[in-house]
């Protein structure tokens, strides 16, 4: 059974002028894609006026809650005892967001209730990845 978990979260977008702007987002986890976490942003906060989804490893979220983690487009690190920073890089620029650490931990624990750590079905994930990559070839 493909269970999908969604959790609305509030974030603070840190601007170049050190302003904090509130941002609504949704964390999403699907048992059918057990290694990934999705961070969905609504169209109204996008410069392109389109909804945006960032996908990264569930282990990256776990590691980033304990200490600096990530390479490439997504970096996560704790910022004091109650906040966690998520830094997103794209060809259009960089976004720096602060989340409530408790909300991220709660989501992570809920995802482990759906698919426990170490119990991810690697074979199914590889099959789905190959299907997405190759289509009906």
N, C-alpha and C positions, 0 to 999 in steps of 0.2 A: 504494500500500500504506500502511495507517495504522499507523505504528510508534508505540508508547507506551514511554516511558522512565520508569522509577521508580528512585528512590534513597532509601533510608532515611537519615535524618539525626537527630542528637541536638541538642537545643537546651537552653538554660537559661531558664526562665521567671523573670523578675525580679519579685518581689512588692512590694507597697507597703511592706513592712518590710525591703526590700533583701536578702531571701533569694533564693538561686538554687536553683530546683527543676528536676531533670532532666525533660525531656520528649522523648518519641519522636515523630517525624513522618515523613512521606514526601513528597519532592518528586516531582512528576509532570509530564511533558511529552508531548503527543500531536501527531504530525505533522498530524493532521486539524484541530487547533486551534492553528496555528503561532505565534500571537502571545501565547499564554497560558502561564503557569506555574501549577500547582496545588500547594498546600501542604495536605496531608491530615493531620488529627489524629485519633487513635483516640477512641472514646467514653469510655474510662476517665479521660481528662483534662478532659473537658467538664463544666461546671456542669450542663448539661441532660442529661448522660449519653447524648449522641448524637454520632456521628462528625461532624466538621466539616471543611469544605474552604474554603480561601481561594483565590481566583483573581485573579491580577494579571498585568500585562504582562511579557513576557520582557525587554523593554528597561528596565523599571523595576528588575528584578533587576540587570541589567548596570550601569545608572547608579548604583544604590545601593551596589554594590561599590567604586565609585570616589569617591563623595561623597554628601552628603545628597540624597535623591530621594523623590518621591512627594507626592501631594495626596490628600485624601479619606480613604479607609479604610485605606490601606496606605502606610507610610513605611519607607524602608530607608536605613541609613547605616553607614559603617565605624566601628568602635570599636577603635582601635589597629590594629596590623598583622595580628592573627590572629583578630579577632572582627568580626562584622557584626550589627547590630541590625535586627530587623524589628518594627515597631510596628503592631498591628492594632486598628482601632477598629470597634466594633459598637454597636447601641443598648443593649446590656447592659453596656458598659464598654470598657476598653482592655487589651490584653495586650502586654507588652514581652518580646521573646525575643532571646537572643543565640545566634548560630550560628557555627560554625567557618567562617571565610572560605574556607579551602581547599576545604571540602566544597561550598559554594555555587558557587565558581568551577568546580570539577570538573563539577558538574551542568550549569552553563551551557555549558561547552565540549562536553559530551556532547550537549546539545540542539542545538548548532550543527552537530554531526556528523550529526544526523538531518535538520535543515532549516537550511541556512546562512543567516546574517543577510542580508536583502535578497532572499532566494529564496522567501519565504513567498508562497503563492498567495492573494492578496487576494480574488479572485473567489470561490473556494471558501469562504473564511472568511465573506464577506458572505452567500453563499447559505445557509450553515449557520446564521448568526445570524438571518436572516430566517425560516428554517424553524422555528427554536426559538421565535422571537417570535410568529409568526403561525400556526404549526401547519398544519393542513390547510385554512385559509381560502381 
